[in-house]
Amino acid sequence: MDIPPNRGVRGQHRRPGELRSSPVWIGGSTLEDAVFVPPPPDEMKRALSDLERFLHERDLPLLIQLAIAHYQFEVIHPFTTSASPACADSVVAFSSRWNRGAEQVADWET
């Protein structure tokens, strides 16, 4: 999937849209006092591969699958900038890619 990089946003000097090659953290000023530390780059790549495999499964209702995928993408945090814009774009792309559009996302019985 090709997600265009964010332009004109905070952190754009951090190579937005490129997978990170260094540790990142959320909250705190260092890795030691961080509130959350996503997986290091080598584990991140494995986690992204696992996530991609999960996205090709079809045994869950689409809404549930997209919610889990969204959460996992945020936890993996594959960019040095915020993962949220790419994650939101991904949800739309994945639901339309499999012709499982808004009707099925809203259908709790599917």
Secondary structure, DSSP 8 states (H G I E B T S, - for coil): -------SSTTGGG-TTS--SS---BSSSSSTT-SB----HHHHHHHHHHHHHHHH--SS-HHHHHHHHHHHHHHH--SSS-SHHHHHHHHHHHHHHTT--HHHHH-TT-
